[in-house]
């Protein structure tokens, strides 16, 4: 099944770079482009895409309000916010508005493609840098440990009382860096296949870096 996507960003170069890399993905299709939040809402109502890739700062209606209108409307479209700004206010605002993803523009293009597929499949995704910050903030304000009916406190997510060998296995099972840190040598024509950069992929990456 082809994932139908609308690109909403007030920078034409950003839309052009995303359009070029999506064109080379056989399972994703750009069906519309918007330069404002209002245009994004109108296009979504008319074209019924699967995913809307939404910038936050746009003229007139911003991306958060547009996200709220889209997710509250009749369309089944899911929204990925893609922005230069990862301030907490933007993150929480986007998630409260119903966004299924929050990405920052310093991510690799192939990781953005992967995020589109993940969100189209019904899952949610947040940029690793934002996730780490949210986890750190949550960990700094721990809630009470739940009690069982026998009155004892249990640590559902911890390793207390667990088999020590298994605890070590969980802790050390995978220390590889995140995928977005490993993918610099990948061919943008096929995000899963390593290979030398082509003139087209080099041009796309150049455009992407120039407009971030």
C-alpha angles and dihedrals in degrees: 000000000000116000110228113215138189117202114212115187132125092222111083091202091059091051091046093052093048092044092053095050093043090052088064092051109089094204100049128066131186107223099173147002129215131191097194138036091248091055090049092054093047094047091048091053091050103038101033097213125189094230135020116202102208132193117208105217109058133140116276110351110033125223096258094056090044090051091052092051093047096048091045093048132083094268119102090214117135120215130226114192110215113185146149090230120073098175114150091245090059093045095050092040092053094046093047089050089059103262114161094203140027117198134169124222094240088075120105116264093239089055089054089053089050090051091053089055093047094051093043088056090059101262130115130235136189126191111265093238091054092044092054091052093048091049091049091050093047092047090053090060105043119185127220118291109249118246126223123227090265089062096248122125116241127197103218097186099033134086097235108134092008126125107282093220092054091047090056090047092054092047096050104029097105126014097160116129117259116280093251088061093049100047103076093109097047123118110246090215088068114017092196097052122075117222145132117295116262125218089253095050090045090053092049092050090047091054091046094052092045094057102041 
